[in-house]
Amino acid sequence: MKLLRVRPILVTVMSVALLATACGSSSDSTEVASINGRVLTGADLDRLLPSGDATVPSRVAEIVQGWLLAQAIEFEVQERGEPITEDDLAEAEELIGSAAANSRTADEDTLTQTFALSLAVGRWAETQAGETAEPDLPEMVCSGHILLDTEDEALAALERYEPGAQFGDLAIELSIGPTGPDGGDLGCVIRGQFVPEFEEAAFAGEAGEVVGPVETQFGFHLIRIESVGPARADIHPGAEPSQLQSITDDQADLVLRLIIDQLEVDAKANYSESVSVDSSIGTFDPDDFTISPATS
């Protein structure tokens, strides 16, 4: 499992990592919330609440809501055959630099459990991703351009190019854009990086073609298409390998995010009806899995 790549994207699970400051010991066994038979007591909540937040109803409700979501996700991923393991707990302890087991505090236990949950969810998500089709890579264009003030100037430059003048030399000589001194080089980019008029023309072109003049808010462009198509090395030999790998990784991460997002949706739907929240905390809405804080 590519844990180094999985961990940063587990936003859903890590957002409920209750990074708490212990507020002292408490023996309050009052049930303040429960889900699927698992109970959060007043003592548990005291230990989860950062110092000073116990008197802020919205913060109390947020902490309880986060705890409920974490439990729902844990139940859901366990039901799908990926429970938290002893190895997960051991790795979580190493990640957070926990003290020896005999000196642990309740909030350290909570944080360890949350990190362990993220590992279990990541492992399950990686398995799911491996069983889905490879995501389509985004379209990329590698190009250069010459920017001129008027259409007539652009047409005159195009006439000079067609007999054989080098595009980069013309860009150095004529372009008013910031890339002119670099021969007009724009590098390799995926869709969404250029202004719409430029992007439409560039992605409609073919490798080796000069398109334009294309008018944008900046002026009139002649665009040299070096390569265009899905972001693969065989299509874009001029692209940096690290850039192509980053795009591939981003697409894989997107698939994992979608898988984890759906896991959260399913967990909420499957366990919301088992949720109970004491009125002192607020009112739980099972439809959107939120708690409206109690008013004093």
LUMDO-532269 format. One line per 5 residues: number of its first residue (from 1); their letters; for each residue x, y, z of C-alpha. Coordinates in nm, 3 decimals, decimal comma. Example, Ala and Ser with C-alpha at 12.3 -4.5 7.8 and 13.67 -1.06 7.14 Angstrom:
BEGIN
1 = as = 1,230/-0,450/0,780 ~ 1,367/-0,106/0,714
//
This chain:
BEGIN
1 = mkllr = 0,000/0,000/0,000 ~ 0,132/0,343/-0,095 ~ 0,083/0,488/0,253 ~ 0,295/0,795/0,194 ~ 0,057/0,890/-0,087
6 = vrpil = -0,260/0,777/0,093 ~ -0,211/0,955/0,424 ~ -0,225/1,315/0,299 ~ -0,558/1,265/0,123 ~ -0,746/1,106/0,412
11 = vtvms = -0,905/1,441/0,487 ~ -1,237/1,291/0,590 ~ -1,091/1,068/0,856 ~ -0,815/1,299/0,973 ~ -1,061/1,587/1,010
16 = valla = -1,204/1,401/1,308 ~ -0,867/1,355/1,473 ~ -0,958/1,509/1,804 ~ -0,632/1,681/1,890 ~ -0,728/1,737/2,250
21 = tacgs = -0,567/1,887/2,556 ~ -0,660/1,683/2,862 ~ -0,873/1,884/3,102 ~ -0,811/1,670/3,405 ~ -0,968/1,354/3,530
26 = ssdst = -1,341/1,302/3,541 ~ -1,562/1,019/3,657 ~ -1,879/1,136/3,482 ~ -2,034/0,818/3,341 ~ -2,336/0,999/3,193
31 = evasi = -2,400/0,896/2,834 ~ -2,378/1,204/2,612 ~ -2,384/1,025/2,275 ~ -2,384/0,677/2,128 ~ -2,374/0,507/1,790
36 = ngrvl = -2,434/0,142/1,713 ~ -2,397/0,056/2,080 ~ -2,069/0,245/2,131 ~ -2,100/0,510/2,402 ~ -1,937/0,847/2,462
41 = tgadl = -1,959/0,941/2,830 ~ -1,931/1,276/2,996 ~ -1,585/1,177/3,119 ~ -1,480/1,086/2,764 ~ -1,605/1,418/2,634
46 = drllp = -1,422/1,610/2,907 ~ -1,097/1,450/2,798 ~ -1,164/1,521/2,430 ~ -1,254/1,888/2,469 ~ -0,962/2,130/2,434
51 = sgdat = -0,918/2,349/2,738 ~ -1,183/2,617/2,757 ~ -1,410/2,469/2,490 ~ -1,640/2,292/2,734 ~ -1,838/2,614/2,777
56 = vpsrv = -1,878/2,674/2,401 ~ -2,189/2,483/2,283 ~ -2,092/2,491/1,915 ~ -1,747/2,347/1,991 ~ -1,893/2,075/2,213
61 = aeivq = -2,137/1,979/1,937 ~ -1,854/1,979/1,680 ~ -1,641/1,745/1,891 ~ -1,930/1,504/1,949 ~ -2,023/1,515/1,580
66 = gwlla = -1,662/1,436/1,486 ~ -1,654/1,147/1,731 ~ -1,976/1,005/1,586 ~ -1,842/1,031/1,231 ~ -1,518/0,856/1,321
71 = qaief = -1,712/0,570/1,483 ~ -1,943/0,539/1,181 ~ -1,646/0,523/0,943 ~ -1,476/0,264/1,162 ~ -1,791/0,049/1,173
76 = evqer = -1,835/0,082/0,797 ~ -1,480/-0,010/0,699 ~ -1,481/-0,299/0,947 ~ -1,805/-0,425/0,792 ~ -1,626/-0,417/0,456
81 = gepit = -1,354/-0,645/0,587 ~ -1,083/-0,399/0,684 ~ -1,079/-0,358/1,064 ~ -0,813/-0,170/1,255 ~ -0,528/-0,411/1,328
86 = eddla = -0,262/-0,428/1,597 ~ -0,010/-0,330/1,330 ~ -0,217/-0,019/1,253 ~ -0,216/0,077/1,620 ~ 0,158/0,017/1,649
91 = eaeel = 0,230/0,227/1,342 ~ -0,003/0,500/1,466 ~ 0,182/0,510/1,797 ~ 0,510/0,547/1,611 ~ 0,368/0,822/1,391
96 = igsaa = 0,253/1,039/1,679 ~ 0,552/0,959/1,900 ~ 0,341/0,816/2,179 ~ 0,490/0,753/2,522 ~ 0,516/0,409/2,673
101 = ansrt = 0,184/0,231/2,710 ~ 0,180/0,261/3,090 ~ 0,198/0,642/3,073 ~ -0,063/0,696/2,804 ~ -0,350/0,940/2,848
106 = adedt = -0,702/0,908/2,713 ~ -0,651/1,179/2,451 ~ -0,332/1,006/2,327 ~ -0,538/0,690/2,293 ~ -0,797/0,880/2,088
111 = ltqtf = -0,535/1,024/1,857 ~ -0,369/0,685/1,814 ~ -0,704/0,525/1,734 ~ -0,780/0,797/1,478 ~ -0,447/0,755/1,299
116 = alsla = -0,495/0,378/1,303 ~ -0,838/0,427/1,151 ~ -0,686/0,637/0,874 ~ -0,446/0,351/0,797 ~ -0,729/0,097/0,778
121 = vgrwa = -0,935/0,327/0,557 ~ -0,634/0,395/0,335 ~ -0,563/0,024/0,297 ~ -0,925/-0,046/0,204 ~ -0,935/0,248/-0,039
126 = etqag = -0,616/0,134/-0,212 ~ -0,767/-0,210/-0,261 ~ -1,081/-0,058/-0,409 ~ -0,879/0,169/-0,636 ~ -0,681/-0,130/-0,762
131 = etaep = -1,005/-0,294/-0,870 ~ -1,129/0,006/-1,070 ~ -1,031/0,107/-1,420 ~ -0,734/0,342/-1,456 ~ -0,858/0,702/-1,453
136 = dlpem = -0,843/0,897/-1,777 ~ -0,546/1,129/-1,784 ~ -0,619/1,498/-1,844 ~ -0,548/1,658/-2,180 ~ -0,215/1,840/-2,204
141 = vcsgh = -0,067/2,079/-2,457 ~ 0,297/2,173/-2,496 ~ 0,322/2,500/-2,683 ~ 0,484/2,834/-2,745 ~ 0,337/3,163/-2,857
146 = illdt = 0,409/3,502/-3,005 ~ 0,201/3,784/-2,855 ~ 0,142/4,100/-3,057 ~ -0,068/4,412/-3,013 ~ -0,269/4,393/-3,335
151 = edeal = -0,407/4,132/-3,570 ~ -0,216/4,288/-3,861 ~ 0,111/4,248/-3,672 ~ 0,022/3,885/-3,597 ~ -0,059/3,814/-3,962
156 = aaler = 0,266/3,975/-4,072 ~ 0,457/3,756/-3,826 ~ 0,273/3,449/-3,953 ~ 0,377/3,533/-4,310 ~ 0,737/3,547/-4,197
161 = yepga = 0,705/3,209/-4,025 ~ 0,556/3,021/-4,317 ~ 0,861/3,064/-4,545 ~ 1,070/2,897/-4,274 ~ 1,165/3,148/-4,007
166 = qfgdl = 1,214/2,979/-3,672 ~ 0,918/3,031/-3,440 ~ 1,137/3,084/-3,134 ~ 1,350/3,342/-3,316 ~ 1,039/3,532/-3,418
171 = aiels = 0,912/3,523/-3,060 ~ 1,240/3,667/-2,932 ~ 1,226/3,941/-3,195 ~ 0,856/4,028/-3,195 ~ 0,663/3,901/-2,893
176 = igptg = 0,549/4,155/-2,637 ~ 0,471/3,881/-2,385 ~ 0,692/3,789/-2,089 ~ 0,793/3,460/-2,255 ~ 0,932/3,638/-2,561
181 = pdggd = 1,295/3,629/-2,443 ~ 1,258/3,253/-2,395 ~ 1,141/3,204/-2,752 ~ 0,775/3,213/-2,649 ~ 0,797/2,881/-2,465
186 = lgcvi = 0,486/2,809/-2,255 ~ 0,588/2,463/-2,145 ~ 0,336/2,182/-2,101 ~ 0,009/2,243/-1,920 ~ -0,321/2,065/-1,868
191 = rgqfv = -0,661/2,215/-1,941 ~ -0,770/2,505/-1,727 ~ -0,443/2,697/-1,720 ~ -0,498/2,935/-2,014 ~ -0,764/3,198/-2,080
196 = pefee = -1,061/3,038/-2,264 ~ -0,994/3,173/-2,614 ~ -0,630/3,068/-2,606 ~ -0,710/2,728/-2,455 ~ -0,978/2,646/-2,709
201 = aafag = -0,745/2,723/-2,999 ~ -0,443/2,545/-2,848 ~ -0,623/2,220/-2,767 ~ -0,793/2,218/-3,107 ~ -0,456/2,231/-3,283
206 = eagev = -0,229/1,948/-3,396 ~ 0,136/1,880/-3,320 ~ 0,362/2,088/-3,543 ~ 0,089/2,335/-3,632 ~ 0,085/2,711/-3,579
211 = vgpve = -0,265/2,840/-3,507 ~ -0,391/3,194/-3,496 ~ -0,406/3,482/-3,477 ~ -0,609/3,418/-3,162 ~ -0,743/3,724/-2,983
216 = tqfgf = -0,749/3,736/-2,602 ~ -0,754/4,014/-2,347 ~ -0,375/4,033/-2,381 ~ -0,356/4,083/-2,756 ~ -0,320/3,857/-3,059
221 = hliri = -0,141/3,524/-3,032 ~ 0,026/3,290/-3,276 ~ 0,043/2,950/-3,105 ~ 0,293/2,681/-3,196 ~ 0,165/2,336/-3,094
226 = esvgp = 0,448/2,104/-2,998 ~ 0,225/1,821/-2,874 ~ -0,134/1,780/-2,762 ~ -0,332/1,495/-2,610 ~ -0,353/1,290/-2,288
231 = aradi = -0,067/1,357/-2,046 ~ 0,152/1,061/-2,143 ~ 0,523/1,050/-2,221 ~ 0,471/0,893/-2,564 ~ 0,247/1,186/-2,667
236 = hpgae = 0,452/1,457/-2,497 ~ 0,822/1,368/-2,527 ~ 0,911/1,726/-2,441 ~ 0,734/1,721/-2,105 ~ 0,929/1,675/-1,783
241 = psqlq = 0,893/1,316/-1,657 ~ 0,838/1,446/-1,303 ~ 0,548/1,661/-1,428 ~ 0,383/1,366/-1,601 ~ 0,431/1,149/-1,292
246 = sitdd = 0,278/1,419/-1,073 ~ -0,028/1,433/-1,298 ~ -0,062/1,054/-1,285 ~ -0,035/1,061/-0,905 ~ -0,292/1,339/-0,881
251 = qadlv = -0,537/1,133/-1,084 ~ -0,481/0,831/-0,862 ~ -0,529/1,046/-0,552 ~ -0,853/1,181/-0,696 ~ -0,983/0,826/-0,734
256 = lrlii = -0,893/0,756/-0,370 ~ -1,064/1,074/-0,254 ~ -1,383/0,979/-0,436 ~ -1,373/0,630/-0,288 ~ -1,323/0,765/0,064
261 = dqlev = -1,590/1,031/0,017 ~ -1,837/0,760/-0,082 ~ -1,733/0,552/0,220 ~ -1,822/0,848/0,442 ~ -2,157/0,892/0,268
266 = dakan = -2,237/0,524/0,315 ~ -2,121/0,524/0,678 ~ -2,349/0,817/0,761 ~ -2,645/0,654/0,586 ~ -2,591/0,314/0,745
271 = ysesv = -2,538/0,426/1,104 ~ -2,725/0,754/1,145 ~ -3,036/0,581/1,271 ~ -2,839/0,423/1,556 ~ -2,715/0,762/1,680
276 = svdss = -2,834/0,906/2,009 ~ -2,725/1,250/2,135 ~ -2,818/1,392/2,474 ~ -3,024/1,711/2,457 ~ -2,759/1,891/2,662
281 = igtfd = -2,528/1,859/2,358 ~ -2,782/1,948/2,090 ~ -3,016/1,797/1,834 ~ -2,885/1,536/1,592 ~ -3,013/1,544/1,232
286 = pddft = -2,982/1,192/1,084 ~ -3,035/1,320/0,731 ~ -2,711/1,516/0,717 ~ -2,533/1,370/1,022 ~ -2,497/1,703/1,200
291 = ispat = -2,567/1,831/1,551 ~ -2,736/2,164/1,609 ~ -2,582/2,293/1,933 ~ -2,796/2,321/2,242 ~ -2,898/2,673/2,335
296 = s = -2,853/2,789/2,692
//
